[in-house]
Amino acid sequence: MNRETQQRIDRIIDLLDQKKAEDIQVFDLSDKEYLTRYVIIATTLGDKHTLALLGYLKEMLKPAGEKFVAVEEGEQWTIVDLGDIMIHLMVPSYRAKYNLEEFLESLEKRESES
């Protein structure tokens, strides 16, 4: 991971932490078969907190030059696509039910290109 990407991820983690997101995890998928390079998963305190976190991320990251490619907004599960970084904000019941961590850890490594 290059320095700029690490700084972006650190900033996102810090912003989520400031607004009381819990159990923040980062997955480096740059060597895996997946649609993005990095995934950040955070547990929210509830429906309103999920949407408030999304608003805060937009407020703080857009002026810093972060491009929001797509946002799938929901009270229980919101997905923010920044291109090379994807953020999942999930209420505890959704995080437990969908267990993205297990899925992401099970992804196959990319085969080396010849």
C-alpha positions in Angstrom: 0.0 0.0 0.0 1.4 3.4 -0.9 1.7 6.2 1.6 -1.1 8.3 0.1 -3.6 5.4 0.3 -2.5 4.6 3.9 -3.1 8.3 4.8 -6.6 8.2 3.2 -7.5 5.0 5.1 -6.1 6.4 8.3 -8.3 9.6 7.8 -11.4 7.5 7.2 -10.7 5.4 10.3 -10.1 8.5 12.4 -13.4 10.2 11.1 -15.4 7.0 11.9 -13.8 6.7 15.3 -14.5 10.4 16.1 -18.2 9.8 15.5 -18.3 6.6 17.7 -18.3 3.9 15.0 -17.2 0.6 16.6 -15.1 -2.4 15.6 -13.5 -0.7 12.6 -11.6 -3.2 10.4 -9.6 -2.7 7.2 -9.1 -5.4 4.6 -6.3 -5.2 2.1 -7.6 -7.0 -1.0 -5.1 -5.7 -3.5 -3.9 -9.2 -4.2 -7.3 -10.8 -4.2 -10.0 -11.3 -6.8 -12.4 -8.5 -5.7 -13.8 -5.3 -7.2 -11.9 -2.9 -4.9 -8.5 -2.8 -3.3 -9.4 -2.0 0.3 -12.6 -2.5 2.4 -13.3 -0.7 5.6 -16.1 -2.2 7.8 -17.5 -0.3 10.8 -20.4 -1.1 13.2 -22.8 1.7 13.8 -24.9 2.3 16.9 -28.2 2.2 15.0 -30.2 3.3 12.0 -29.8 7.1 12.6 -26.1 6.7 13.4 -25.5 4.9 10.1 -26.9 7.8 8.1 -25.2 10.4 10.3 -21.8 8.7 9.7 -22.5 8.8 6.0 -23.2 12.5 6.2 -20.1 13.2 8.2 -17.9 11.3 5.8 -19.3 13.3 2.9 -18.8 16.5 4.7 -15.2 15.8 5.7 -13.9 13.8 2.7 -15.3 15.6 -0.3 -13.5 18.9 0.5 -10.3 16.8 0.9 -10.7 15.7 -2.7 -12.2 12.2 -2.1 -14.4 11.1 -5.0 -17.7 9.3 -4.0 -18.1 7.0 -7.0 -21.4 5.5 -5.6 -23.3 5.4 -2.4 -25.9 2.7 -1.5 -27.7 4.3 1.3 -29.7 2.4 3.9 -30.4 2.8 7.6 -29.0 -0.7 8.5 -26.3 -1.0 5.9 -24.7 1.8 3.9 -22.0 1.2 1.3 -19.7 4.0 0.1 -17.6 3.4 -3.0 -14.5 5.6 -3.3 -13.1 3.6 -6.2 -10.2 1.8 -4.6 -11.7 1.9 -1.1 -15.1 0.6 -0.1 -16.7 1.5 3.2 -19.4 -0.6 4.8 -21.4 1.0 7.7 -23.6 -1.6 9.4 -25.8 -1.9 12.4 -24.7 -4.8 14.7 -27.4 -7.3 13.6 -26.5 -6.8 9.9 -22.8 -7.1 10.5 -23.4 -10.4 12.4 -25.9 -11.7 9.8 -23.8 -11.0 6.7 -20.4 -11.6 8.2 -18.5 -9.8 5.5 -15.2 -10.4 7.3 -15.4 -14.2 6.7 -16.3 -13.6 3.0 -13.4 -11.2 2.4 -10.9 -13.4 4.2 -12.0 -16.4 2.0 -11.3 -14.6 -1.3 -8.9 -16.3 -3.6 -5.5 -14.7 -4.4 -5.2 -13.3 -8.0 -3.2 -15.5 -10.2 0.0 -14.0 -11.4 -0.2 -12.7 -14.9 2.4 -14.3 -17.3 
